Every structure is written in structure tokens, then in C-alpha cells.
Amino acid sequence: MSTSPEERPVEVSHAVWTVPNVISFARIVLIAVFGGLFMAERDVAAIIVLACAGLSDFFDGFLARRWHQVTALGRLLDPAADRLLTLVVVIGMAVRDIIPWWLVVILLARDAMVAAALVYGRSRRVQSPHVTLVGKAATFCLYITLPLAYVGYAVATWLNTVAIVLSVGAATLYWISGVGYVQDIKHRATAARRASQMAADGPRMEAQIRDSEEAS
């Protein structure tokens, strides 16, 4: 069975100013710009900025793998920017009554679950999991369905309803990816604990074997 690029072992550097990292930084700036424009109801400009942010989400990961520029900072920036954008978009839309607050709760509860798992992993000195294709697909779907909800809100109620239903589907995919991240962190933590126990038990077992041989 072939292994996808996201699942293959990659060399992670500690470089900061790589092209993918600059794109991730730019996405965070775009998120702030989008939030200001959206709350000021400058919607056309806000949607354009959101589209640019969505495209940057694809390019930073693609270029990092293509150009072998996967970095430790990038692994933090990319998912952090995704979560920040989701937070700004869904809360802004709920405040303006474009999407229901229960959808916000569903999305943010998933992010809270993943954040708790990451904190647990850090406490066990476990490396953050890779961003998966499922996670990227879920985020991309939200980038499509949430703006569509706004278009429906401005144009036709039925389109807004359809977009919300599609957003629920995207949220389901979002949760599936989140559960995958939690399981990945759990497995890594378990493996790290076992490795630590084996390292600690090794000298003691050698001493017991040596004592047994001397006694015989």
C-alpha cells in the first residue's frame, strides 16, 4: 500500500524564514484584516481577503513538502492559523446572524478538544501530529460553505439554509480529523512512555541477569 506524502517521514528543520512560513505569517495578517473588514460590513473586500487566506492555506503546506522546507515552526503556525481563521469567521458570522450559534459551538468544541490533546502531548514531550489530508479537506470545505452561507444570507434564504447543512457536513469531517489528531497524540504518548520504561528497566534487568550468573 502506498504512503501519502503527509504520512512519509520528513526531515524537520528549525529554520524560520522559509517561503511556507512567510505564507503562514501572511495568512495570520490576512485573518486580522478579514475580521476588521467583516465586522465593518465591508463584505466584498472581506470575502476577497478570505479567499486569499484560503488559498494560502493550500500553498504553504504544498510548498513545504515540495521544496523540502518542513519546519518545526511551520508545524505550529499552519494549524494555529487554521484555528484562528475558523474562530474569527464563525464568531463573526454568528454575531451577524449569518450562521446559528450551535454551529459555532460544534466547531469550537472540536478545536478545544484538539487544543487539550496538544497540551497533554506537550506535557508528555510528544511531537505535534502532522496535518492530515482529512484535516486539510475539512478546513477547505469550511472555507467554501461558510462564505456560501453569507452569500445565501444576502441573496436567498434557501441558499443560506443549504450552506448551513453543508457546513454541518464539513463540521463532521472536521471532527473526524480532530479525533484522528487526538488518537495520534495518544499513541505517540503511549509509545514514548513505553520507550522510557524500557530505557529505565534495561540496566536493572542486566544487573539481575549478572547477579544470577554470579550466584550460579
C-alpha positions in Angstrom: 0.0 0.0 0.0 1.4 3.4 -0.9 2.0 6.0 1.7 0.8 9.6 1.1 3.3 12.5 1.3 1.8 13.6 4.6 2.4 10.2 6.2 6.0 9.8 5.0 8.8 10.6 7.4 10.2 14.1 6.5 13.2 16.0 7.7 12.1 18.8 10.0 14.3 21.8 10.2 14.4 24.7 12.7 14.5 27.4 10.1 12.2 30.4 10.5 12.3 32.5 7.3 11.2 29.9 4.7 8.7 30.7 2.0 6.0 28.4 3.5 6.5 30.1 6.9 6.2 33.6 5.4 3.0 32.5 3.7 1.7 31.3 7.1 2.6 34.6 8.7 0.8 36.4 5.9 -2.3 34.3 6.4 -2.4 35.4 10.1 -2.2 39.0 9.0 -5.0 38.4 6.4 -7.2 36.9 9.2 -6.9 40.2 11.2 -7.7 42.2 8.0 -10.7 40.0 7.3 -12.0 40.3 10.8 -11.8 44.1 10.6 -13.5 44.3 7.2 -16.2 41.8 8.0 -17.3 43.5 11.3 -17.3 46.8 9.4 -19.6 45.2 6.9 -17.3 45.8 4.0 -18.3 42.4 2.8 -16.9 42.3 -0.8 -13.4 43.2 0.4 -13.7 40.8 3.4 -14.7 37.8 1.1 -11.7 38.6 -1.2 -9.3 38.6 1.7 -10.9 35.4 3.0 -10.4 33.7 -0.4 -6.7 34.8 -0.3 -6.3 33.3 3.1 -7.9 30.1 2.0 -5.5 29.8 -1.0 -2.5 30.5 1.3 -3.6 27.6 3.4 -3.1 25.3 0.5 0.2 26.8 -0.8 2.2 26.8 2.5 1.7 23.1 3.1 2.2 22.2 -0.6 5.4 24.2 -0.9 6.8 23.0 2.4 6.6 19.4 1.1 7.5 20.2 -2.5 10.6 22.2 -1.6 11.5 20.1 1.5 11.0 23.1 3.8 9.1 21.5 6.6 10.0 23.3 9.8 9.1 22.9 13.5 7.8 26.5 13.4 5.7 25.7 10.3 4.1 22.8 12.1 2.9 25.2 14.7 2.0 28.1 12.5 -0.1 26.2 9.9 -2.7 24.6 12.3 -2.7 27.7 14.5 -3.6 29.9 11.6 -6.3 27.5 10.5 -7.8 27.5 14.0 -7.6 31.3 14.3 -9.3 31.8 10.9 -12.1 29.3 11.8 -12.6 31.2 15.1 -12.7 34.6 13.5 -15.0 33.5 10.7 -17.6 31.6 12.7 -17.8 34.0 15.6 -18.1 37.0 13.2 -20.8 35.2 11.2 -22.7 34.2 14.3 -22.6 37.8 15.6 -24.1 39.0 12.4 -26.8 36.2 12.5 -25.5 34.6 9.3 -25.0 31.2 10.9 -26.5 29.7 14.1 -24.6 29.8 17.4 -25.0 26.0 17.7 -22.8 25.5 14.7 -20.2 27.8 16.3 -20.3 25.5 19.4 -19.8 22.4 17.3 -16.7 23.8 15.6 -15.1 25.4 18.6 -15.7 22.3 20.8 -13.6 20.4 18.3 -10.8 22.9 18.5 -10.9 22.8 22.3 -10.6 19.0 22.2 -7.6 19.2 19.9 -6.0 22.0 22.0 -6.4 19.9 25.1 -4.8 16.9 23.4 -1.9 19.1 22.2 -1.3 20.4 25.8 -1.3 16.8 27.0 1.1 15.8 24.3 3.5 18.6 25.2 3.4 17.6 28.8 4.5 14.1 27.7 7.1 15.7 25.3 5.3 14.3 22.3 5.7 16.0 18.9 2.7 17.6 17.4 0.9 15.4 14.8 1.1 16.1 11.1 -1.7 18.0 9.4 -3.6 15.3 7.6 -5.4 15.3 4.3 -8.7 14.9 6.1 -7.9 17.9 8.3 -7.0 20.0 5.2 -10.1 18.8 3.4 -12.3 19.7 6.3 -10.8 23.2 6.6 -11.1 23.7 2.8 -14.8 22.7 2.9 -15.4 25.2 5.7 -13.8 27.9 3.6 -16.3 27.1 0.9 -19.5 26.5 2.9 -19.2 29.4 5.4 -18.8 32.1 2.7 -21.6 30.4 0.8 -23.8 30.9 3.9 -23.1 34.6 3.8 -24.0 34.7 0.1 -27.2 32.9 0.9 -27.9 35.3 3.7 -27.5 38.3 1.4 -29.3 36.8 -1.7 -31.7 34.0 -0.7 -32.8 32.3 2.5 -32.9 28.8 0.9 -29.3 29.2 -0.2 -28.2 30.1 3.4 -30.1 27.0 4.7 -28.3 24.8 2.1 -24.9 26.3 3.1 -25.6 25.6 6.8 -26.5 22.0 6.0 -23.3 21.6 4.0 -21.4 23.3 6.9 -22.6 20.6 9.2 -21.2 18.0 6.8 -17.9 19.9 6.8 -18.0 20.1 10.6 -18.4 16.3 10.7 -15.3 15.9 8.6 -13.6 18.5 10.9 -14.5 16.4 13.9 -13.2 13.2 12.3 -9.8 14.9 11.6 -9.8 16.1 15.2 -10.4 12.7 16.7 -7.6 11.4 14.4 -5.2 14.0 15.9 -6.2 13.1 19.4 -5.6 9.4 18.7 -2.3 10.2 17.1 -1.2 12.1 20.2 -2.4 9.3 22.5 -0.4 6.7 20.5 2.7 8.8 20.5 2.4 9.4 24.2 2.0 5.7 24.9 5.0 4.8 22.7 7.1 7.4 24.5 6.1 6.1 27.9 6.9 2.5 26.9 10.3 3.6 25.5 11.1 5.5 28.7 10.1 2.4 30.8 12.3 0.1 28.7 15.2 2.5 29.0 14.8 2.6 32.8 14.3 -1.2 33.1 17.2 -2.1 30.9 20.1 -1.6 33.4 18.1 -3.2 36.2 17.4 -6.3 34.2 21.1 -6.5 33.2 22.1 -6.3 36.8 19.6 -9.1 37.7 21.0 -11.3 35.0 24.6 -10.6 36.1 23.7 -11.3 39.7 22.1 -14.6 38.7 25.1 -15.7 36.7 27.4 -14.9 39.5 25.3 -16.8 42.0 25.3 -19.9 39.8 
